């Protein structure tokens, strides 16, 4: 099959490499002038993967869109709306199938990423999301994992599951895109919380974080119209090992560095997602105590010690 991948950062480049190794034709687009794109064109590799000549790289968005009916988007979650302003200028953009391969909620609106595409006129039946646990360093070392593809359209998600599955990644078909999107985004916030615990020497408290964090997000999913049990699947709880414990987790590392007064230079989606989830929760009247504490501590509204006290000072009669 032919696939177009919009975004050539960490995950975009891996996805292009993964598709190509499984005999799909891949065109990768990156924004002109961006150093990551320029370096990839020049060297055809980054710190994670090396591109064979069969992967085409372009800075021409319209050309990239013309190469395939299936468009995979893998950029920063906060950049989706900006990207869609350009994608929507393509006369054929509504006829594409879009697979969103990032985990986040738009901070300015509290919207799920699929909702942004719908705002631009994309039929919801042409939208899927690819979420779940996995690190590029493990995949390129041939260590397998399980992930989820979900969609408003069960026929589309089933087709993608069967098309993209390999011995390296086993895909499951999700049937709750609301829960899959919220759960996948929210696990990054829990990753920051776990990093804060690691950085302060309280790693033993991660068990409580996992139990309460999953319950917190299940309530939000339900209030937004999804299935609360999705929080206990691969999109959220099933991704905790990769996010709350792994040395490769950007969000966990960001939290650990913050707790130690250091700076982690790479993208941690959970930073913006903590704010976005609170906006979403306010709309539906749900409390997110852990998310709120993470937001407050990383924005210097409370100290790290106060955060730990608040995190584990819920009354005994209070539900998880």
JOJONOR-V80271 format. One record per pair of residues at least 4 apart in sequence whose C-alpha atoms are under 6 Angstrom apart, sorted by the first residue. I is the first residue (numbers start at 1). GAP is how many residues later the second one is. D is the distance in whole Angstrom. If there is no record, write none. Layout:
<<I;GAP;D> <I;GAP;D>>
This chain:
<<1;23;5> <2;22;6> <2;23;5> <2;66;5> <3;23;5> <3;65;5> <3;67;5> <4;22;6> <4;23;5> <4;24;6> <4;64;6> <4;67;5> <5;23;5> <5;66;6> <5;67;5> <5;68;6> <6;23;5> <6;67;5> <7;5;5> <7;22;6> <7;23;5> <7;67;5> <7;68;5> <8;4;4> <8;5;5> <8;22;6> <9;4;6> <12;62;5> <14;4;6> <19;5;5> <20;4;5> <26;29;5> <27;29;5> <27;30;6> <28;29;5> <29;28;6> <29;29;5> <29;30;6> <30;7;5> <30;29;5> <31;28;6> <32;27;5> <35;4;6> <39;4;6> <40;4;5> <40;5;6> <44;6;6> <44;7;5> <45;4;6> <45;5;4> <45;6;6> <69;27;5> <70;26;6> <70;27;5> <71;26;6> <71;27;5> <72;26;6> <72;27;5> <73;27;5> <73;28;6> <74;27;5> <74;28;6> <77;27;5> <78;28;6> <84;4;6> <88;5;6> <94;28;5> <97;29;5> <98;29;5> <99;29;5> <99;30;5> <100;29;5> <101;29;5> <103;81;5> <103;82;5> <104;81;4> <104;169;6> <105;5;6> <105;6;6> <105;7;5> <105;168;6> <105;171;6> <106;4;5> <106;5;5> <106;170;6> <107;169;4> <110;166;5> <110;169;5> <110;170;5> <117;5;6> <118;4;5> <125;27;5> <125;28;5> <128;22;6> <128;23;4> <129;20;6> <129;21;5> <130;18;6> <130;19;5> <131;17;5> <131;104;6> <132;15;4> <132;16;6> <132;102;5> <132;103;5> <132;107;6> <133;106;5> <133;109;6> <136;4;6> <138;5;5> <139;4;5> <144;24;4> <144;25;6> <145;24;5> <146;23;5> <146;24;5> <146;25;6> <147;24;5> <148;23;5> <148;24;5> <148;25;6> <149;8;6> <149;24;5> <149;25;6> <150;7;6> <150;23;6> <150;24;4> <150;27;5> <151;6;6> <151;26;5> <160;4;6> <161;4;6> <161;10;6> <165;4;6> <165;5;5> <165;6;6> <177;4;6> <178;48;5> <179;4;6> <179;42;5> <179;47;5> <179;51;5> <180;4;6> <180;55;5> <182;4;6> <183;48;6> <183;52;5> <183;53;5> <184;51;5> <184;52;5> <187;49;5> <188;63;6> <188;82;4> <189;81;4> <189;85;6> <191;52;5> <191;53;5> <191;60;5> <191;61;5> <192;59;5> <192;60;5> <192;63;4> <194;50;5> <194;58;6> <195;4;6> <195;57;4> <195;58;6> <195;60;4> <195;61;4> <196;59;5> <196;60;5> <196;63;5> <197;5;5> <197;6;5> <198;4;6> <198;5;5> <198;58;6> <199;57;4> <199;60;5> <199;61;6> <208;4;6> <209;4;5> <212;108;5> <214;17;6> <218;10;4> <218;13;5> <221;5;5> <221;7;5> <222;4;5> <222;5;6> <222;6;5> <231;5;5> <232;5;5> <233;4;6> <233;5;5> <234;4;4> <234;5;6> <240;4;5> <241;4;5> <242;4;5> <243;6;5> <244;8;6> <250;4;6> <250;18;5> <251;17;5> <254;10;5> <257;5;5> <257;6;6> <258;4;5> <270;4;6> <273;4;6> <274;17;6> <274;21;6> <277;4;6> <281;4;6> <281;5;5> <288;4;6> <296;5;5> <296;6;6> <297;4;6> <297;5;5> <297;6;6> <307;4;6> <309;4;6>>
